[in-house]
């Protein structure tokens, strides 16, 4: 048919003219034809992996008792109890200037202990 990609704007395969659809798979995204074997892919830059924003993370309020929260902070951040207590009492961030993938890891660790986190600036990615 044609070797230019203007047909993709209309949702058509540039090779055979049949329907083309977008796909996302892991860190890849692209277009593929629903009829022939034509496809094109690139790195999917719309993922936390490519997010260069720095985030700060705080512990959210929860019904977990204070001493347990401090113990969890110490254990999960691999810091001593005195440092964990100081961070907790001063309401300082648990982590500052970290990347999106690290935020997701912290969330997973704290969630497993029944604790939530607050993230600034707003976190655009699912934490799941």
DARA-V150645 format. One record per pair of residues at least 12 apart in sequence whose C-alpha atoms are under 8 Angstrom apart, sorted by the first residue. I is the first residue (numbers start at 1). GAP is how many residues later the second one is. If there is no record, write none. Layout:
I:GAP + I:GAP
This chain:
1:13 + 1:14 + 1:15 + 1:16 + 2:12 + 2:13 + 3:12 + 8:12 + 12:21 + 13:19 + 13:20 + 13:25 + 15:21 + 15:23 + 16:19 + 16:20 + 18:15 + 18:16 + 18:17 + 19:14 + 19:15 + 19:16 + 20:12 + 20:13 + 20:14 + 21:12 + 21:13 + 24:20 + 26:18 + 27:16 + 27:17 + 27:18 + 27:20 + 28:13 + 28:14 + 28:15 + 28:16 + 29:12 + 29:13 + 29:14 + 29:15 + 30:12 + 47:78 + 48:52 + 48:53 + 48:77 + 49:51 + 49:52 + 51:48 + 51:49 + 52:47 + 52:48 + 53:46 + 53:47 + 54:42 + 54:43 + 54:44 + 54:45 + 54:46 + 55:41 + 55:42 + 55:43 + 55:44 + 55:45 + 55:48 + 55:64 + 55:65 + 55:66 + 55:68 + 56:37 + 56:38 + 56:39 + 56:40 + 56:41 + 56:42 + 56:63 + 56:64 + 56:65 + 57:36 + 57:37 + 57:38 + 57:39 + 57:46 + 57:60 + 57:61 + 57:62 + 57:63 + 58:33 + 58:34 + 58:35 + 58:36 + 58:37 + 58:59 + 58:60 + 58:61 + 59:29 + 59:34 + 59:35 + 59:56 + 59:57 + 59:58 + 59:59 + 60:55 + 60:56 + 60:57 + 60:58 + 61:55 + 62:53 + 62:54 + 64:50 + 64:51 + 69:46 + 70:14 + 70:15 + 70:18 + 71:13 + 72:38 + 72:41 + 73:21 + 76:33 + 76:34 + 104:23 + 104:24 + 107:20 + 108:19 + 108:20
